[in-house]
Amino acid sequence: MFAQVYSLSRLVNHQVRSLCTLSEWLSIRDGVLKTHVLNMEALLATSLSGIDSALVPLKEKVLDRSLKATCSRNPETLFDFVDSDHVNELKQKAQDSCQAIKASTNSSQIEKEFMNSKICVLSQKYKECHIDESAISLAREKITTQATELSILKDLFISLATIYDQVTNLVIASSSKGFMELLEAMTTSESKIELAASEVDSLQIKADDAFKKFVDILSMLEEMNMEIQIKLKVLDDLDIQLKIHTDNAQQNFECLNQLEFSYKEYLKSYLALIEEIRRRHNEHARHQAIADHCSEKLNALFSVEVQLRKLFEEKHGGFLPSTICPAITEEPTHYLILPKTFTTNLPMVEAPVVVATSQQPPTTPNTTQTQTPQITAETS
């Protein structure tokens, strides 16, 4: 019986240890999930803070008055061109994804606590009825002692019969002393046998009780194994949902980060646009000045040429037949510089703010046209 209980104890011990290992794995998994939630919440906070920080300068940057006139919506700041509904939608999606991650993690934690509580109860029951090898060795030792003392008692009974015959026949006077020693030895052996029997009976009662408890534990293990299989399937499903929610959250974070980058570049591009408009107006003024200078030169050359031809006609025209060279009477070629293309929609932006220590601000041309000069010939 003791060997059967010990074998049953080892079987239960193996399964209980497996469940304890599962409990440790669940605790480690729970820690990993909590860290994952904290990381995702940190990423969410960073993304929301980043997009909000990128929108602040757009709300503060007032649109140039010349650009307001070209817009039908009458915007006031750069933020008025931002699709705020789209931004809020992305922010809400990111928050919802993090909430879904947290909900999946909480559900996993509930399943973990349920399984750990079951395992803890079972482990405690096993500790209460656990019989180790030392207890089995003690039982075997007591049984061996009982058998040894019984063998000794048997020999004493044989000796007692012999001494009894001797006492009856009064052959040896000293036999009475041996008889008393024999009775004392028998009494001692009987006490040892009774003590061993009592200890064995006590161990037997414990073994019977442990056997019944082990049978109950095995029944609980069978039922718990079915529950754990179901719970582990639930955890697998929660892990799949967690991965989906995590992927969605990361996509939303990426969209928010891209928007943050775009809005920062939007502000830079607007400032570059203002500078580009000023540059084009200045370049137009420079081109116009060059065209005007060239026109003055060409007009002066044309006037000189007209005067020279007039002098030639006055001095030699009256003496030459008109048919000898009719082309000699043609007017000189008159060159005119005209713009090839016109751009009349470029606004006139406000002049940049100049600090007091700087020199005169750059001249802003009055024209709103960008022209490419073209030289054409006109024969008068």
Steps between C-alpha positions, in 0.01 A plus 500: 500500500781740590672438166173565315449828685857604429460423127174690494670789682774515237241504221307784664824683575602492133168647388496762776852609408390533137213722610737710714723544194194612306419747778853645480468532122166679540659746744789570261252541214295741710810711565584509130146612414507776764831626357349489150202710614732757660710519180192548280363768733837677486495487119145633499595789728801580280293494179220715644746746650692518172195570282366759748839672512516509121154663479574780748723705262241456223231648725729791587624574147272763346454473126640783289226748407577475131443122515174535690352687206567206268317247723126453492477369859645819652761319714677676785787263586682207345297269726188586300640291214546196726242218488442504877225236474749258347754577771245448779387176337855366493558603861179327608593184308840492671337543841241232424774257393686555828179450695440175312855387584440580865167315497658188346778513759249534784306201368822300488575602857155380613557163336845482659364575847228238459749229404749604769231485769405148390863393494563655841207310657614174345860557606391567857295179509800308372722645774248394766504135394851474364693190608869511425746213477613544862149414623495188286846404630378546857203273438723236348738532795216450750368198311851352493536565874166329562605196297836482677342517843247234405787273397674571830178432689462169321849395611419612854191284507707198398752583771216545746367153430842352555552685829151402613587130463819562693318680784238225518758223545713716739810390315689831517449727796611807311247453227254719688733793444512429126126466502455852642745647249312327222168642618653848517639467146160385377331797667749740337455343159122508535514873586712570192258303287202690639677835453599417143149375430354822640733717289429290193126531562539878535696516177243274338220739599699793356570300186132414458404863551770616257388241245145633511624859470726408211206339323301821556792707371525283190132558439554876545800484265294333232229764530757782519687378193181539297447851639860598436480380139196726453672793671817457295286508184346824628850641556598403144195685364584802718858496366366507144275795585788670678719472190223645281446792738877556526539506121211748471649719772843502334341594166313787667819612673681496167224709337515751784878519476477555124244775554726658761787501250272634222368786715849602606604500135176684414607792720850500350356484148265792570791716614692389192196592286500855635873532430452352152230757419728780613789352302294480183383858533857617555622296206227646282608851601859412411396362160283806437785733581727314258229511231447875553873566481529300178197681354660837567820387329313363198286811472813717506662287229180522297494882525864523392433271206199710393711817512783341298263380230340841486838665450585249224174575324552874521855483366474225235135423437440777253778380271412124487228358272211358706515169314865429556443377863142543624579331838733780597195701600378245762463602864749343749397196709344596830549239783240476776541287823167337593423228765429162348272380784298671775414375851249731659376277789809511718399696815694780657592371846585718797855620534709314758545654843831687522683554828614851592872430454467380142539704185215604274251219433511337161304681234167336423397552138161650422422266218322169540623363170783255437632553150767347281635774272493434126669716240304549178590698192265758356577672174344842487 
